[in-house]
Amino acid sequence: MIVVGTTRAWSSIEQVQDQRIRVANPQSKEVQMPTMTNSRRKRIQARQRKAANDTKRLAKVAKKKRNA
């Protein structure tokens, strides 16, 4: 599937991010990844943990049905 028009948007977003990083550290020739805040990391991990718990819970219910 080919999506037309999104590559231009993504490239402009990447350019803006590169510019922000270079402005923060103009001597650096490498583009560094921005750091993730602890609160964002915790939110992402909580979402992943909840998704894993949901799949485990559904599997457990299905197993109980099979064995009943």
N, CA, C and O atoms as a Maestro MAE file, in Angstrom:
{
 s_m_m2io_version
 :::
 2.0.0
}

f_m_ct {
 s_m_title
 :::
 protein
 m_atom[272] {
  # First column is atom index #
  i_m_mmod_type
  r_m_x_coord
  r_m_y_coord
  r_m_z_coord
  i_m_residue_number
  s_m_chain_name
  s_m_pdb_residue_name
  s_m_pdb_atom_name
  i_m_atomic_number
  :::
  1 25 0.843 -1.177 0.000 1 A "MET " " N  " 7
  2 3 0.000 0.000 0.000 1 A "MET " " CA " 6
  3 2 0.886 1.237 0.000 1 A "MET " " C  " 6
  4 15 1.798 1.361 0.817 1 A "MET " " O  " 8
  5 25 0.613 2.133 -0.908 2 A "ILE " " N  " 7
  6 3 1.394 3.360 -1.015 2 A "ILE " " CA " 6
  7 2 0.526 4.532 -0.568 2 A "ILE " " C  " 6
  8 15 -0.597 4.712 -1.040 2 A "ILE " " O  " 8
  9 25 1.071 5.318 0.347 3 A "VAL " " N  " 7
  10 3 0.350 6.481 0.843 3 A "VAL " " CA " 6
  11 2 1.043 7.706 0.283 3 A "VAL " " C  " 6
  12 15 2.238 7.912 0.493 3 A "VAL " " O  " 8
  13 25 0.292 8.504 -0.420 4 A "VAL " " N  " 7
  14 3 0.854 9.682 -1.077 4 A "VAL " " CA " 6
  15 2 0.717 10.884 -0.154 4 A "VAL " " C  " 6
  16 15 -0.331 11.091 0.457 4 A "VAL " " O  " 8
  17 25 1.770 11.666 -0.059 5 A "GLY " " N  " 7
  18 3 1.715 12.908 0.689 5 A "GLY " " CA " 6
  19 2 2.239 12.835 2.106 5 A "GLY " " C  " 6
  20 15 2.498 13.877 2.709 5 A "GLY " " O  " 8
  21 25 2.404 11.656 2.658 6 A "THR " " N  " 7
  22 3 2.852 11.580 4.046 6 A "THR " " CA " 6
  23 2 4.366 11.698 4.157 6 A "THR " " C  " 6
  24 15 4.870 12.173 5.175 6 A "THR " " O  " 8
  25 25 5.101 11.275 3.133 7 A "THR " " N  " 7
  26 3 6.560 11.346 3.229 7 A "THR " " CA " 6
  27 2 7.023 12.782 3.342 7 A "THR " " C  " 6
  28 15 7.999 13.064 4.037 7 A "THR " " O  " 8
  29 25 6.347 13.683 2.678 8 A "ARG " " N  " 7
  30 3 6.711 15.088 2.755 8 A "ARG " " CA " 6
  31 2 6.517 15.601 4.181 8 A "ARG " " C  " 6
  32 15 7.359 16.328 4.709 8 A "ARG " " O  " 8
  33 25 5.403 15.217 4.795 9 A "ALA " " N  " 7
  34 3 5.137 15.654 6.168 9 A "ALA " " CA " 6
  35 2 6.172 15.084 7.128 9 A "ALA " " C  " 6
  36 15 6.683 15.800 7.990 9 A "ALA " " O  " 8
  37 25 6.484 13.791 6.982 10 A "TRP " " N  " 7
  38 3 7.458 13.168 7.877 10 A "TRP " " CA " 6
  39 2 8.831 13.775 7.688 10 A "TRP " " C  " 6
  40 15 9.545 13.997 8.666 10 A "TRP " " O  " 8
  41 25 9.217 14.050 6.447 11 A "SER " " N  " 7
  42 3 10.542 14.614 6.226 11 A "SER " " CA " 6
  43 2 10.634 16.006 6.840 11 A "SER " " C  " 6
  44 15 11.677 16.374 7.381 11 A "SER " " O  " 8
  45 25 9.550 16.786 6.762 12 A "SER " " N  " 7
  46 3 9.590 18.118 7.362 12 A "SER " " CA " 6
  47 2 9.642 18.032 8.885 12 A "SER " " C  " 6
  48 15 10.307 18.841 9.531 12 A "SER " " O  " 8
  49 25 8.943 17.053 9.460 13 A "ILE " " N  " 7
  50 3 8.997 16.862 10.912 13 A "ILE " " CA " 6
  51 2 10.408 16.474 11.335 13 A "ILE " " C  " 6
  52 15 10.925 16.979 12.331 13 A "ILE " " O  " 8
  53 25 11.032 15.571 10.571 14 A "GLU " " N  " 7
  54 3 12.395 15.154 10.892 14 A "GLU " " CA " 6
  55 2 13.360 16.324 10.772 14 A "GLU " " C  " 6
  56 15 14.273 16.455 11.587 14 A "GLU " " O  " 8
  57 25 13.174 17.170 9.773 15 A "GLN " " N  " 7
  58 3 14.047 18.329 9.607 15 A "GLN " " CA " 6
  59 2 13.926 19.269 10.793 15 A "GLN " " C  " 6
  60 15 14.932 19.787 11.280 15 A "GLN " " O  " 8
  61 25 12.718 19.494 11.259 16 A "VAL " " N  " 7
  62 3 12.508 20.372 12.414 16 A "VAL " " CA " 6
  63 2 13.180 19.782 13.641 16 A "VAL " " C  " 6
  64 15 13.826 20.505 14.400 16 A "VAL " " O  " 8
  65 25 13.035 18.468 13.849 17 A "GLN " " N  " 7
  66 3 13.666 17.834 14.995 17 A "GLN " " CA " 6
  67 2 15.181 17.919 14.892 17 A "GLN " " C  " 6
  68 15 15.848 18.182 15.893 17 A "GLN " " O  " 8
  69 25 15.744 17.700 13.698 18 A "ASP " " N  " 7
  70 3 17.189 17.814 13.512 18 A "ASP " " CA " 6
  71 2 17.662 19.226 13.820 18 A "ASP " " C  " 6
  72 15 18.708 19.413 14.443 18 A "ASP " " O  " 8
  73 25 16.892 20.223 13.383 19 A "GLN " " N  " 7
  74 3 17.274 21.604 13.637 19 A "GLN " " CA " 6
  75 2 17.269 21.899 15.134 19 A "GLN " " C  " 6
  76 15 18.165 22.575 15.639 19 A "GLN " " O  " 8
  77 25 16.263 21.395 15.841 20 A "ARG " " N  " 7
  78 3 16.207 21.618 17.288 20 A "ARG " " CA " 6
  79 2 17.418 21.024 17.976 20 A "ARG " " C  " 6
  80 15 18.001 21.650 18.862 20 A "ARG " " O  " 8
  81 25 17.801 19.826 17.578 21 A "ILE " " N  " 7
  82 3 18.930 19.151 18.207 21 A "ILE " " CA " 6
  83 2 20.217 19.900 17.888 21 A "ILE " " C  " 6
  84 15 21.062 20.078 18.765 21 A "ILE " " O  " 8
  85 25 20.374 20.337 16.651 22 A "ARG " " N  " 7
  86 3 21.596 21.047 16.269 22 A "ARG " " CA " 6
  87 2 21.689 22.407 16.950 22 A "ARG " " C  " 6
  88 15 22.783 22.854 17.295 22 A "ARG " " O  " 8
  89 25 20.554 23.065 17.145 23 A "VAL " " N  " 7
  90 3 20.561 24.354 17.846 23 A "VAL " " CA " 6
  91 2 20.977 24.142 19.298 23 A "VAL " " C  " 6
  92 15 21.693 24.965 19.870 23 A "VAL " " O  " 8
  93 25 20.528 23.042 19.891 24 A "ALA " " N  " 7
  94 3 20.878 22.760 21.280 24 A "ALA " " CA " 6
  95 2 22.362 22.478 21.429 24 A "ALA " " C  " 6
  96 15 22.948 22.819 22.457 24 A "ALA " " O  " 8
  97 25 22.992 21.859 20.423 25 A "ASN " " N  " 7
  98 3 24.402 21.512 20.484 25 A "ASN " " CA " 6
  99 2 25.032 21.757 19.111 25 A "ASN " " C  " 6
  100 15 25.203 20.809 18.344 25 A "ASN " " O  " 8
  101 25 25.382 23.013 18.782 26 A "PRO " " N  " 7
  102 3 25.862 23.330 17.435 26 A "PRO " " CA " 6
  103 2 27.218 22.723 17.082 26 A "PRO " " C  " 6
  104 15 27.502 22.545 15.898 26 A "PRO " " O  " 8
  105 25 28.074 22.395 18.070 27 A "GLN " " N  " 7
  106 3 29.386 21.833 17.766 27 A "GLN " " CA " 6
  107 2 29.288 20.377 17.329 27 A "GLN " " C  " 6
  108 15 30.172 19.879 16.632 27 A "GLN " " O  " 8
  109 25 28.263 19.716 17.716 28 A "SER " " N  " 7
  110 3 28.119 18.297 17.416 28 A "SER " " CA " 6
  111 2 27.703 18.090 15.971 28 A "SER " " C  " 6
  112 15 26.741 18.698 15.501 28 A "SER " " O  " 8
  113 25 28.432 17.228 15.263 29 A "LYS " " N  " 7
  114 3 28.087 16.899 13.877 29 A "LYS " " CA " 6
  115 2 27.081 15.754 13.847 29 A "LYS " " C  " 6
  116 15 26.382 15.571 12.850 29 A "LYS " " O  " 8
  117 25 27.000 14.985 14.927 30 A "GLU " " N  " 7
  118 3 26.067 13.866 14.989 30 A "GLU " " CA " 6
  119 2 24.696 14.359 15.423 30 A "GLU " " C  " 6
  120 15 24.573 15.306 16.199 30 A "GLU " " O  " 8
  121 25 23.678 13.702 14.911 31 A "VAL " " N  " 7
  122 3 22.319 14.003 15.339 31 A "VAL " " CA " 6
  123 2 21.995 13.067 16.483 31 A "VAL " " C  " 6
  124 15 21.981 11.848 16.308 31 A "VAL " " O  " 8
  125 25 21.734 13.632 17.660 32 A "GLN " " N  " 7
  126 3 21.470 12.822 18.838 32 A "GLN " " CA " 6
  127 2 19.970 12.640 19.000 32 A "GLN " " C  " 6
  128 15 19.179 13.518 18.656 32 A "GLN " " O  " 8
  129 25 19.595 11.484 19.532 33 A "MET " " N  " 7
  130 3 18.196 11.222 19.810 33 A "MET " " CA " 6
  131 2 17.782 12.030 21.036 33 A "MET " " C  " 6
  132 15 18.539 12.106 22.004 33 A "MET " " O  " 8
  133 25 16.603 12.628 21.011 34 A "PRO " " N  " 7
  134 3 16.146 13.353 22.197 34 A "PRO " " CA " 6
  135 2 15.865 12.375 23.336 34 A "PRO " " C  " 6
  136 15 15.464 11.236 23.101 34 A "PRO " " O  " 8
  137 25 16.076 12.823 24.555 35 A "THR " " N  " 7
  138 3 15.867 11.945 25.701 35 A "THR " " CA " 6
  139 2 14.379 11.866 26.009 35 A "THR " " C  " 6
  140 15 13.624 12.794 25.722 35 A "THR " " O  " 8
  141 25 13.969 10.754 26.594 36 A "MET " " N  " 7
  142 3 12.569 10.555 26.966 36 A "MET " " CA " 6
  143 2 12.417 10.846 28.451 36 A "MET " " C  " 6
  144 15 13.244 10.429 29.262 36 A "MET " " O  " 8
  145 25 11.366 11.558 28.799 37 A "THR " " N  " 7
  146 3 11.139 11.863 30.207 37 A "THR " " CA " 6
  147 2 10.670 10.612 30.933 37 A "THR " " C  " 6
  148 15 10.107 9.700 30.327 37 A "THR " " O  " 8
  149 25 10.907 10.583 32.232 38 A "ASN " " N  " 7
  150 3 10.505 9.433 33.034 38 A "ASN " " CA " 6
  151 2 8.994 9.252 33.050 38 A "ASN " " C  " 6
  152 15 8.500 8.125 33.025 38 A "ASN " " O  " 8
  153 25 8.263 10.357 33.090 39 A "SER " " N  " 7
  154 3 6.804 10.250 33.125 39 A "SER " " CA " 6
  155 2 6.274 9.644 31.827 39 A "SER " " C  " 6
  156 15 5.342 8.839 31.851 39 A "SER " " O  " 8
  157 25 6.861 10.026 30.703 40 A "ARG " " N  " 7
  158 3 6.425 9.447 29.416 40 A "ARG " " CA " 6
  159 2 6.781 7.968 29.351 40 A "ARG " " C  " 6
  160 15 5.980 7.144 28.910 40 A "ARG " " O  " 8
  161 25 7.990 7.642 29.795 41 A "ARG " " N  " 7
  162 3 8.422 6.234 29.806 41 A "ARG " " CA " 6
  163 2 7.490 5.394 30.684 41 A "ARG " " C  " 6
  164 15 7.105 4.289 30.301 41 A "ARG " " O  " 8
  165 25 7.127 5.915 31.856 42 A "LYS " " N  " 7
  166 3 6.237 5.194 32.762 42 A "LYS " " CA " 6
  167 2 4.852 4.999 32.148 42 A "LYS " " C  " 6
  168 15 4.251 3.935 32.293 42 A "LYS " " O  " 8
  169 25 4.343 6.035 31.459 43 A "ARG " " N  " 7
  170 3 3.035 5.907 30.802 43 A "ARG " " CA " 6
  171 2 3.062 4.828 29.728 43 A "ARG " " C  " 6
  172 15 2.138 4.021 29.624 43 A "ARG " " O  " 8
  173 25 4.121 4.819 28.935 44 A "ILE " " N  " 7
  174 3 4.248 3.816 27.874 44 A "ILE " " CA " 6
  175 2 4.353 2.424 28.467 44 A "ILE " " C  " 6
  176 15 3.696 1.497 27.993 44 A "ILE " " O  " 8
  177 25 5.176 2.265 29.505 45 A "GLN " " N  " 7
  178 3 5.333 0.955 30.139 45 A "GLN " " CA " 6
  179 2 4.025 0.489 30.772 45 A "GLN " " C  " 6
  180 15 3.694 -0.695 30.708 45 A "GLN " " O  " 8
  181 25 3.282 1.408 31.381 46 A "ALA " " N  " 7
  182 3 2.001 1.046 31.995 46 A "ALA " " CA " 6
  183 2 1.021 0.581 30.921 46 A "ALA " " C  " 6
  184 15 0.306 -0.401 31.120 46 A "ALA " " O  " 8
  185 25 0.985 1.274 29.793 47 A "ARG " " N  " 7
  186 3 0.100 0.883 28.694 47 A "ARG " " CA " 6
  187 2 0.471 -0.505 28.173 47 A "ARG " " C  " 6
  188 15 -0.406 -1.328 27.911 47 A "ARG " " O  " 8
  189 25 1.772 -0.761 28.024 48 A "GLN " " N  " 7
  190 3 2.225 -2.071 27.560 48 A "GLN " " CA " 6
  191 2 1.899 -3.160 28.582 48 A "GLN " " C  " 6
  192 15 1.495 -4.262 28.212 48 A "GLN " " O  " 8
  193 25 2.074 -2.850 29.868 49 A "ARG " " N  " 7
  194 3 1.774 -3.812 30.921 49 A "ARG " " CA " 6
  195 2 0.287 -4.147 30.952 49 A "ARG " " C  " 6
  196 15 -0.092 -5.307 31.116 49 A "ARG " " O  " 8
  197 25 -0.562 -3.115 30.791 50 A "LYS " " N  " 7
  198 3 -2.007 -3.336 30.773 50 A "LYS " " CA " 6
  199 2 -2.420 -4.199 29.591 50 A "LYS " " C  " 6
  200 15 -3.280 -5.069 29.724 50 A "LYS " " O  " 8
  201 25 -1.809 -3.960 28.433 51 A "ALA " " N  " 7
  202 3 -2.124 -4.767 27.248 51 A "ALA " " CA " 6
  203 2 -1.714 -6.218 27.462 51 A "ALA " " C  " 6
  204 15 -2.450 -7.132 27.090 51 A "ALA " " O  " 8
  205 25 -0.550 -6.437 28.055 52 A "ALA " " N  " 7
  206 3 -0.082 -7.805 28.320 52 A "ALA " " CA " 6
  207 2 -0.997 -8.485 29.332 52 A "ALA " " C  " 6
  208 15 -1.310 -9.666 29.184 52 A "ALA " " O  " 8
  209 25 -1.429 -7.752 30.361 53 A "ASN " " N  " 7
  210 3 -2.329 -8.321 31.365 53 A "ASN " " CA " 6
  211 2 -3.676 -8.690 30.758 53 A "ASN " " C  " 6
  212 15 -4.266 -9.708 31.121 53 A "ASN " " O  " 8
  213 25 -4.166 -7.860 29.829 54 A "ASP " " N  " 7
  214 3 -5.434 -8.164 29.166 54 A "ASP " " CA " 6
  215 2 -5.345 -9.464 28.378 54 A "ASP " " C  " 6
  216 15 -6.253 -10.293 28.440 54 A "ASP " " O  " 8
  217 25 -4.259 -9.645 27.638 55 A "THR " " N  " 7
  218 3 -4.116 -10.875 26.846 55 A "THR " " CA " 6
  219 2 -4.001 -12.091 27.764 55 A "THR " " C  " 6
  220 15 -4.567 -13.145 27.476 55 A "THR " " O  " 8
  221 25 -3.266 -11.942 28.870 56 A "LYS " " N  " 7
  222 3 -3.138 -13.051 29.822 56 A "LYS " " CA " 6
  223 2 -4.484 -13.382 30.462 56 A "LYS " " C  " 6
  224 15 -4.829 -14.550 30.640 56 A "LYS " " O  " 8
  225 25 -5.245 -12.329 30.807 57 A "ARG " " N  " 7
  226 3 -6.546 -12.535 31.435 57 A "ARG " " CA " 6
  227 2 -7.490 -13.270 30.479 57 A "ARG " " C  " 6
  228 15 -8.187 -14.199 30.888 57 A "ARG " " O  " 8
  229 25 -7.514 -12.860 29.212 58 A "LEU " " N  " 7
  230 3 -8.375 -13.518 28.229 58 A "LEU " " CA " 6
  231 2 -7.957 -14.966 28.000 58 A "LEU " " C  " 6
  232 15 -8.806 -15.842 27.839 58 A "LEU " " O  " 8
  233 25 -6.656 -15.217 27.986 59 A "ALA " " N  " 7
  234 3 -6.166 -16.587 27.802 59 A "ALA " " CA " 6
  235 2 -6.564 -17.458 28.986 59 A "ALA " " C  " 6
  236 15 -6.915 -18.626 28.816 59 A "ALA " " O  " 8
  237 25 -6.508 -16.894 30.172 60 A "LYS " " N  " 7
  238 3 -6.867 -17.642 31.376 60 A "LYS " " CA " 6
  239 2 -8.363 -17.990 31.375 60 A "LYS " " C  " 6
  240 15 -8.739 -19.103 31.743 60 A "LYS " " O  " 8
  241 25 -9.217 -17.038 30.961 61 A "VAL " " N  " 7
  242 3 -10.652 -17.286 30.883 61 A "VAL " " CA " 6
  243 2 -10.940 -18.378 29.844 61 A "VAL " " C  " 6
  244 15 -11.752 -19.271 30.086 61 A "VAL " " O  " 8
  245 25 -10.270 -18.301 28.687 62 A "ALA " " N  " 7
  246 3 -10.467 -19.312 27.647 62 A "ALA " " CA " 6
  247 2 -10.036 -20.695 28.129 62 A "ALA " " C  " 6
  248 15 -10.684 -21.697 27.828 62 A "ALA " " O  " 8
  249 25 -8.944 -20.738 28.875 63 A "LYS " " N  " 7
  250 3 -8.454 -22.033 29.388 63 A "LYS " " CA " 6
  251 2 -9.448 -22.618 30.394 63 A "LYS " " C  " 6
  252 15 -9.707 -23.821 30.396 63 A "LYS " " O  " 8
  253 25 -10.003 -21.751 31.252 64 A "LYS " " N  " 7
  254 3 -10.979 -22.232 32.231 64 A "LYS " " CA " 6
  255 2 -12.222 -22.775 31.534 64 A "LYS " " C  " 6
  256 15 -12.803 -23.769 31.969 64 A "LYS " " O  " 8
  257 25 -12.634 -22.100 30.428 65 A "LYS " " N  " 7
  258 3 -13.785 -22.593 29.666 65 A "LYS " " CA " 6
  259 2 -13.502 -23.961 29.056 65 A "LYS " " C  " 6
  260 15 -14.340 -24.863 29.088 65 A "LYS " " O  " 8
  261 25 -12.306 -24.091 28.504 66 A "ARG " " N  " 7
  262 3 -11.920 -25.372 27.879 66 A "ARG " " CA " 6
  263 2 -11.891 -26.505 28.900 66 A "ARG " " C  " 6
  264 15 -12.322 -27.622 28.611 66 A "ARG " " O  " 8
  265 25 -11.390 -26.217 30.073 67 A "ASN " " N  " 7
  266 3 -11.221 -27.249 31.084 67 A "ASN " " CA " 6
  267 2 -12.472 -27.502 31.924 67 A "ASN " " C  " 6
  268 15 -12.517 -28.464 32.690 67 A "ASN " " O  " 8
  269 25 -13.467 -26.663 31.788 68 A "ALA " " N  " 7
  270 3 -14.685 -26.817 32.605 68 A "ALA " " CA " 6
  271 2 -15.577 -27.935 32.097 68 A "ALA " " C  " 6
  272 15 -16.634 -28.192 32.672 68 A "ALA " " O  " 8
  :::
 }
 m_bond[271] {
  # First column is bond index #
  i_m_from
  i_m_to
  i_m_order
  :::
  1 1 2 1
  2 2 3 1
  3 3 4 2
  4 3 5 1
  5 5 6 1
  6 6 7 1
  7 7 8 2
  8 7 9 1
  9 9 10 1
  10 10 11 1
  11 11 12 2
  12 11 13 1
  13 13 14 1
  14 14 15 1
  15 15 16 2
  16 15 17 1
  17 17 18 1
  18 18 19 1
  19 19 20 2
  20 19 21 1
  21 21 22 1
  22 22 23 1
  23 23 24 2
  24 23 25 1
  25 25 26 1
  26 26 27 1
  27 27 28 2
  28 27 29 1
  29 29 30 1
  30 30 31 1
  31 31 32 2
  32 31 33 1
  33 33 34 1
  34 34 35 1
  35 35 36 2
  36 35 37 1
  37 37 38 1
  38 38 39 1
  39 39 40 2
  40 39 41 1
  41 41 42 1
  42 42 43 1
  43 43 44 2
  44 43 45 1
  45 45 46 1
  46 46 47 1
  47 47 48 2
  48 47 49 1
  49 49 50 1
  50 50 51 1
  51 51 52 2
  52 51 53 1
  53 53 54 1
  54 54 55 1
  55 55 56 2
  56 55 57 1
  57 57 58 1
  58 58 59 1
  59 59 60 2
  60 59 61 1
  61 61 62 1
  62 62 63 1
  63 63 64 2
  64 63 65 1
  65 65 66 1
  66 66 67 1
  67 67 68 2
  68 67 69 1
  69 69 70 1
  70 70 71 1
  71 71 72 2
  72 71 73 1
  73 73 74 1
  74 74 75 1
  75 75 76 2
  76 75 77 1
  77 77 78 1
  78 78 79 1
  79 79 80 2
  80 79 81 1
  81 81 82 1
  82 82 83 1
  83 83 84 2
  84 83 85 1
  85 85 86 1
  86 86 87 1
  87 87 88 2
  88 87 89 1
  89 89 90 1
  90 90 91 1
  91 91 92 2
  92 91 93 1
  93 93 94 1
  94 94 95 1
  95 95 96 2
  96 95 97 1
  97 97 98 1
  98 98 99 1
  99 99 100 2
  100 99 101 1
  101 101 102 1
  102 102 103 1
  103 103 104 2
  104 103 105 1
  105 105 106 1
  106 106 107 1
  107 107 108 2
  108 107 109 1
  109 109 110 1
  110 110 111 1
  111 111 112 2
  112 111 113 1
  113 113 114 1
  114 114 115 1
  115 115 116 2
  116 115 117 1
  117 117 118 1
  118 118 119 1
  119 119 120 2
  120 119 121 1
  121 121 122 1
  122 122 123 1
  123 123 124 2
  124 123 125 1
  125 125 126 1
  126 126 127 1
  127 127 128 2
  128 127 129 1
  129 129 130 1
  130 130 131 1
  131 131 132 2
  132 131 133 1
  133 133 134 1
  134 134 135 1
  135 135 136 2
  136 135 137 1
  137 137 138 1
  138 138 139 1
  139 139 140 2
  140 139 141 1
  141 141 142 1
  142 142 143 1
  143 143 144 2
  144 143 145 1
  145 145 146 1
  146 146 147 1
  147 147 148 2
  148 147 149 1
  149 149 150 1
  150 150 151 1
  151 151 152 2
  152 151 153 1
  153 153 154 1
  154 154 155 1
  155 155 156 2
  156 155 157 1
  157 157 158 1
  158 158 159 1
  159 159 160 2
  160 159 161 1
  161 161 162 1
  162 162 163 1
  163 163 164 2
  164 163 165 1
  165 165 166 1
  166 166 167 1
  167 167 168 2
  168 167 169 1
  169 169 170 1
  170 170 171 1
  171 171 172 2
  172 171 173 1
  173 173 174 1
  174 174 175 1
  175 175 176 2
  176 175 177 1
  177 177 178 1
  178 178 179 1
  179 179 180 2
  180 179 181 1
  181 181 182 1
  182 182 183 1
  183 183 184 2
  184 183 185 1
  185 185 186 1
  186 186 187 1
  187 187 188 2
  188 187 189 1
  189 189 190 1
  190 190 191 1
  191 191 192 2
  192 191 193 1
  193 193 194 1
  194 194 195 1
  195 195 196 2
  196 195 197 1
  197 197 198 1
  198 198 199 1
  199 199 200 2
  200 199 201 1
  201 201 202 1
  202 202 203 1
  203 203 204 2
  204 203 205 1
  205 205 206 1
  206 206 207 1
  207 207 208 2
  208 207 209 1
  209 209 210 1
  210 210 211 1
  211 211 212 2
  212 211 213 1
  213 213 214 1
  214 214 215 1
  215 215 216 2
  216 215 217 1
  217 217 218 1
  218 218 219 1
  219 219 220 2
  220 219 221 1
  221 221 222 1
  222 222 223 1
  223 223 224 2
  224 223 225 1
  225 225 226 1
  226 226 227 1
  227 227 228 2
  228 227 229 1
  229 229 230 1
  230 230 231 1
  231 231 232 2
  232 231 233 1
  233 233 234 1
  234 234 235 1
  235 235 236 2
  236 235 237 1
  237 237 238 1
  238 238 239 1
  239 239 240 2
  240 239 241 1
  241 241 242 1
  242 242 243 1
  243 243 244 2
  244 243 245 1
  245 245 246 1
  246 246 247 1
  247 247 248 2
  248 247 249 1
  249 249 250 1
  250 250 251 1
  251 251 252 2
  252 251 253 1
  253 253 254 1
  254 254 255 1
  255 255 256 2
  256 255 257 1
  257 257 258 1
  258 258 259 1
  259 259 260 2
  260 259 261 1
  261 261 262 1
  262 262 263 1
  263 263 264 2
  264 263 265 1
  265 265 266 1
  266 266 267 1
  267 267 268 2
  268 267 269 1
  269 269 270 1
  270 270 271 1
  271 271 272 2
  :::
 }
}
